[in-house]
Amino acid sequence: MSLEVVKSSEESTDDSEEDESEDEPKLKYERLSNGVTEILQQDAASCMTVHEKFLGLGTHNGKVYLLDIQGNVTQKFEISTVKINQISLDESGEHVGICCEDGKVQVFGLYSREGFHEIFDCPIKIVAVHPQFGKSSCKQFVTGGNKLLLYERTWLNRWKTFVLHEGEGNITNIKWRGNLIAWANNMGVKILDIVTRQRITNVPRDDTSLRPDMYPCSLCWKDNLTLIIGWGNSVKICSVKERHASEIRDLPSRYVEIVSQFDEEFYISGLAPLSDQLVILFYVKEVSDKVGKECCARPRLDIIQPLPESYEEISSDALTVRGFQENECRDYRLEYAEGESLFYIISPRDIVMAKERDQDDHIDWLLEKKKYEEALMAAEISQKTIKRHKVLDIGLSYITHLVEKGDCELAARKCQKILGKNMKLWEDEVYRFKKIGQLKAISQYLPRGDLRLRPAIYEMILDEFLKSDYEGFSTLIREWPGDLYNNMTIVQAVLDHLKKDPQNRTLLKTLAELYTYDQRYDKALEIYLTLRHKDVFQLIHKHNLFSSIRDKIVLLMEFDAEKAVDMLLDNEDKISTEKVVEELENRPELQHLYLHKLFKRDHHKGQKFHEKQISLYAEYDRPNLLPFLRDSTHCPLEKALEICQQRNFVEETVFLLSRMGNSRRALQMIMEELHNVDKAIEFAKEQDDAELWEDLILYSIDKPPFITGLLNNIGTHVDPILLIHRIKEGMEIPNLRDSLVKILQDYNLQILLREGCKKILVSDSLSLLKKMHRTQMRGVLVDEESICESCLSPVLPSDASKPFSVTVFHCRHVFHKECLPIPSMMSPLQFCNICSAKHHGPGSAILEMKK
C-alpha cells in the first residue's frame, strides 16, 4: 500500500529547486496491510514487538495478534479488555511476556500455554523476559509499574519475586540485553547487572519539565555494551565499560561512559541502530498558518551520524501516517528487527514498515530522476542481484529518453552497447531513427561483424546518404564490408546519380571501390586512372592487373612516374622491358626515366637500349650522361663520341677519347677547351703516361698559370727539374717561391717516408729472421709411426740395436739417408724431394739422426 513521504528539508521551500537538488532517500516505506488493515479499522495499535520470524501486535482493546511479515494474522490472543502496554519476546521467539493497563501480566510459551499469570493492583506499563528465557537457567522476567520487580522460577516451578528498584515513580521502559537491564522512571535511566544484582549507573533526564507519561523515554541496545537513550529532544549514547581491578573497592565492577550527547529539534518517540548510524522517530509540532496555533504535524524519521557533541543528518523523511493530526508523542513507537535493516513505525491507526533501499530501489529513483546512464551502470553492476529490473529494459528506456530529448547521436552510440546482438531490436531502432529522419546518426554504429541485419536495412541507410551526403556515403562504402548489402543495387544507384553529375570525383571514387569489391577490376582501374587516384598502384598489385595496364603505361607514368617505373621494374616478368619501351616510344622523356632506373638497377639488363640512352641522356639528363658512359660496357663509343661532339660536351668527349685510347687528344681538349690545368694534371695522373706529362709540360711552358699548377702538383709524379730547366729566363711566374718551397717540402717528405719505410723493413726482416731461426732450432719428433717419404717404410728399425741413419728436413718430411740422392760437388746441399719445387724454402735445411 502506497505511503506519501515528504523530504523534510527546511530549505525546500521552492518545489522545483527541491526536485533538482533532492538526494536519494535512504529508506523506503510501505504500509503494513492485509490483516493489520482490518484490525486497525476496529481497534487501535498500542504496542508491537518484532521477531525475525513474525510480529506481535497489541491493541487498545486488550488483544494480541501474531502476524507474519506481510501483516497476515496467524494467531490471536484475547488477553484483556483494556490496553496492552507491552509485548516482550525472547530471542527464540517461543516465549512471550504481555502486560496490560489493568495490571494483568502473562508470561507463557507460544506453543505451550504454561507460564506465569498474575494480576497486579496497579497498571503494569512494561514487561521484559530474559533474552534466553527458553533455557531452564534463565527463567526470569521483569515488570515495571511503581516498582521494578524480577521474577525468577525456582526448582519447584514456583516464581520467586525480587524488588530491584522502587521509590522513583512509575517505570515506563525496560530493555534487557545479555546480563544488563536498562529501565527508565521519572528520575532517569538506570542500568543493572543481573548477575551481580548491582546497579551500574544512573543517567538523569535533562528536561524535567516534560511529563514522563506524555513524553516517555526511548531505549535501545546497539550491542551488548552500548545503550542509546532518547528522552524529550536529548540523545545520549552510553558505553558500559569494565572497571580496573585497582579501582573497584566498594564500586560496581562496571561503569558507564557517555560517548556522545546532543540535542535534537523535535521530541523523540523511538530509537533504533543502523550500523554506526541512528534511526530516530520524531514527534513534530508546527504552527498552522490557518489557525495560528500549534498543531501536530507528520512524524519524521531521520537517519543521523552521531558525533561526540553533535550529529550529522543523513536523511530526513516526513511520514503521512493515518490520524497523525490527533496523535501525541506517546502514541508513536519505533521497533526494529535485530540484524536486519527493517523498521516499524507504530501509531494507533497505522503501521508503516521502513527498510533500507536495495539496488532495485536505487535504480527506481535514478529512473524517476531521469538519470538513465547511472541507472544502466548500476543495473549492469548488480544484474545478478536485482529482481525487478532488467538491463535491457533500462537501456531501451534510456535510448527512448535520448531520442525524445533530441540527442540522437548519443542515442545511436548507446544502441551498440544496449542492443547487443538482438537483431529484432536493432531493426526496430533503425526504423525509429528513419521515422525521425536520423538514419545518419545510427549508421556508424550498426552491427557489421558476426551479427548482420537484413541487407535491406543497410541499403536503406546507404540510399539516405546517397541522396544528401556523397562524402558520408563514400565513408560508409569504405568502412562497411561489401557483403552487408546487394552490391549491384548500390552500383546502379550510384550510376543513376552520376548521370546527373558525371564529373563528381567522390561518386566516381566510390563507384571504383564498389567495382573492386565486385571483382570488376578493369572498370575500377579505368576510373582510378581517370581520377589519378593514389590507390591505382595498390589495386594493380593486389589483384595482379598487369595484363590490363599494357596499353595504359603512359597514363600511369603521367600520374606518378616514380611509382609507375618502380612497379614496372618490379614486375618485368609480367610486362617486358621491350613492351614498356615500345609503349613509351612517343614519350622519350618518360622512356628515359624508365631506362635510367633500369640501368641503375642492373647495368646489363637493358643493354640493347644503351645506344638509344645516349641520345636520351644528352637530351634530358646530361648530368647523368658521364656516369652512364663510365658504367656502361655495351655503349657504342663511336656513336657516343659523335653525339657528344655534336653537342660540344667537352667532359664527356674527353672521357670517350681517353677510353678509346686517344689520350693525347683528350689532354689537348682539356687544355684548349677547358683551360683547366688542375683537370689536365688529374687526367695525366690517371693515365700515368710519361708522354702525356711531356705534352702537358710543352703546352704549359709558355703559360705562367699552368706552370704554377704544374709546380704545385707534379712533384710526386715527374721530376720537377725537367720542368724547371725548360722555364725561360725572365718569365714571371705567379707564386713561384711558394711553388718551389712546396716542391722541396714534398721531396723532403718523400725522403722521410723512404727512410721510415726502410727502418720498418729492416726491423721486420730481423724479427722474421729470428723467428725462423728459433723455429729451425727446435727438435723434431721422430717415433715408430714416422715413415720415410721415399720408401714409405718406418724410419726407425724394429731392432733398436742395429745402426740407422735418418734425415729430417725443416718441412718435417723424414727420409732414410740412403733413400736420398747423393749430393753433387756442384750442389753440396740436399733438398726435400717433395718440397724441392720451392727451392731454398723451408725444406732446405737438414737435420741428421745417426746411430
Disulfide bonds with the S-S distance in Angstrom:
none
